[in-house]
Amino acid sequence: MSAPGFGGKPILIPPQVSYLRAQAEKDPIAFWDSVAREETDLIYWKRLWDKTFEWEPGKPYRWFVGGITNAHYSHVDYPIQKGLGNKAIYIYENAELGITRTYTFLQFDDMVRRYAAAMRALGVGKGDRVLLYMPTRVEAIAVLHAAARIGAIASSVYAGFSAKALLDRIELIGAKVVFTQDFNMRRGKLIDLKGIVDEALRSKERTTVEKVVVFKSEYTEKEPQMQGGRDMFFEEFLDMSKDGSPEVEWVESNEPLFITPTSGTTAKPKPVVHKHGPFQVHVVAMGRWVYDLGPEDTWFITSDVGWQAGVSYMVWGVPIFGATSVVFDGAPDYPRPDMWWEVIERNRVTKLWISPTGVRLLSKYGTEYARKHDLSSLKVVFSAGEPLNPEPLKWLMYDVLEGRVPVIDHYWQTETGGPVVGNPYGIQMMPIKPGSAGIPLPGILGAVVNEETGQPAKPGEKGVFVIKHPFPGFTSELWQDYQWYVRSYWEARPQLKGLIYSGDAAMVDEDGYLWFLGRADDVIKISAHRIGTFELESALVSHPAVAEAAVIGVPDPERGQVAVGFVVLKEGYRPSEELKKELIEHVRKTFGPIAVFKTIEIVKALPKTRSGKIMRRVIRAVYLNEPLGDVSALED
C-alpha cells in the first residue's frame, strides 16, 4: 500500500492520528483497553477490570468488566489527593444578578459530601433515581455529583420544559426525589419552577416521587407553595446530613451513572443510560484528543446543566483534568449583548465551547461588543450541537478573533456521551474546512453509508452516518427497555443491522472529512435542542380544535432549525390567524418555550402511506419546494 499524500497531494490527517485510527480499526477492544490503562493517571480504579469487553446475546454490552470505580471520586477526590484542593473547580456567573462566585475543589468536595449524607438520610440509596430540575448553578452540579458518590442514578432535565414534559421524564426513570429551585429568572422575568413541578405531580394520581427538595434562589423573597410531608427546603435537607454517611459507594464499571432522556421519533423520550467506567474513559479520551484539557485551563461551555453537553463537559469531563469550569446562569445577551464576552475577559477563559446557535446570536450584534473586551486569553473555540455554517465560523474566527484563534466544529450526540467526529486538536490540529465536522476520531469506527443499501457512500454522495463497533461512550441500553434500544440503534434499518444508526444524514469528501446535512429521521434541532416531532405533534393534537398534526423542521438563520406545523381541524372549527397563534401558544405551554414555530399551516389532509404513516418527507419537500423523491408509498 502506498503512503497517503505522496504524488503532490498534501497530507491533511496527521500521521499520529492516522496511526491511532488504524490501531482501533484493527482491534477496537484492544485499542480501548490500552487507552483506559493510560488514563489511570486521571480515572481512579479501586480495582482494575478482568475483561475489557463482553456482549452476551439479549443483554447490554459491558466495558471494563469487574473494574471498581466511582466517577465522582475520580473527578473530585482524586485531584484533591494530587494537591489541587485549593484550585478553583467552578466559577459561578449569574447574568441576571451580576454575581460571580468561585468554588475550590475542597469547597465543592465539602458541599457534595453534605449533599450525599443528606441524600442517604432521606432514603436515597444505590440504584435509586433522583431527578434534577434546576437552572445551571454549582448547587445543581453538586446534586448530580452527590448522587454519583452514593451510587444513585441522576437525571438532569432542562429547567425550561413544561409540566407535561417534566412528568414524562419523571415517570420514564421512576424518580424517587426531585431537586428543584423555587424560582428562576430569565430576561428579568420571574419563572415559578416549583409551580411547574407541582403541576407535573398534580396531573397524575400517583407517581414514584416521594420528596421534592427546593433550593431558595436569590431572585425574590416570595415563598413558593410547599406540600407538607413531601416538600422541603434545602436547609432542612442539609440538616439531615448529620444522620447520613458521606462515604463513597464503590461501583462496578457498568453501574449506571446517569440517565439523559433524549427526544426521538416516538412519543416517549429515549432514556439514554451512561455508566461509571466506560463514560469516564470516553470523556477523558476526547477531553485529551479533541479539547486538549489540562489544569491550566479555564473552560467555558455555554450549554445548560440540563443538556448532555453540559453534563458531559461541565458536571463531568473537566474537573478530572484539574481544569476550572465557568458555570453560566442566564441569557447570553441579557442584560447586555456582551455578557459572554465579559465572562471570557473577567475569568481569562482559555477554551470556549459554544453552539452554532450561540455564534449566530452573537453575530447579530456584530463585532462591536466583542471588540470592547480583552479576549487574548482564548486559545481555541469549539462548536457542536448542529452543523456550524461556514459564515458564522468565519465571522467568529476572523472578524472577532482576527484569525488568532481556531474555531473548530465537531459532532456528537446524547447517546455518544462525548465527541465522535472532530478535529483532533489535542493530538495535532488538522486544516479546518468550514462546514465540515472533521473526521471520525480514534476509536470511533465511523462511516457514511447508503441508507437504502448499507453500502459505503462515495465521496460527495449523501448517506447516513453509522458506527461499526461499540465504543465506551456509546450508550449500551435505554433504561429498562433493551429491545427498544436494539430497535433504535442496531436494527433501525434492515439493511443497516449490526451498525449503530445515528439518524444523521452526512457525506464524506475525498479527504475523509465528514459533512453533516441534518436529521435523517424526524427529529429537529432548535437552537441545538433536539426535539422529537412526535412530541410537538402530540402537543398540537392535545388542543381541542386539532384532529391531526404533522411537524417538520425548516432552516432558520438564527436557530439552525425551527418548526412548521400542519394541522387538520376537527369539524366545527374554522381556520383563522387567531387560531394559529393560539395553537403556537398552546404548544409553548404544553411542551415548553424551546418549541419555536415559524408558522402553523391549516390543511384539509396530510399525505400518508398506505399503512397510515404521515409522510413528513413529502410535506417538507413541498414546503421547501424541493424534489419529492420516491412517492410510491403515498396513499393519495
Buried (B, 14 or more C-beta within 10 A) or exposed (E): EEEBEEEEEEEBBBEEBBEBBEBBBEEBBEBBBBBBBBBEEBBBBEEBBEEBBEEEEEEBBBBBBBBBBBBBBBBBBBBBEEEBBEBBBBBBBBBBBEEEEEBBBBBBBBBBBBBBBBBBBBEBEEEBBBBBBBBBBBBBBBBBBBBBBBBBBBBBBBBBBBBBBBBBBBBBBBBBBBBBBBBBBBEEEBBBBBBBBBBBBEEEEEBBBBBBBBBBBEBEEEEBEBEEEEBBBBEEBBBBBEEBEBEBBBBBBBBBBBBBBBBBBEEBBBBBBBBBBBBBBBBBBBBBBBBBBBEEBBBBBBBBBBBBBBBBBBBBBBBBBBBBBBBBBBBBBBEEBBBBBBBBBBBEBBBBBBBBBBBBBBBEBEBEBBEEBEBEBBBBBBBBBBBBBEBBBEBBBBBBBEEEBBBBBBBBBBBBBBBBBBBBBBBEBBEBBBBBBBBBBBBBBBBBBBBEEBEEBEEEEBBBBBBBBBBBBBBBBBBEBBEBBBEBBBBBBEEBEEBBBBBBBBBBEEBBBBBBBBBBBBBBBBBBBBBBBBBBBBBBBBBEBBEBBBBBBBEBEEBBBBBBBBBBBEEEBEBEEEBBEEBBEBBBBBBBEBBBBBEBBBBEEBBBBEEEEBBBBBBBBEBEEEEEEEEEEEEE
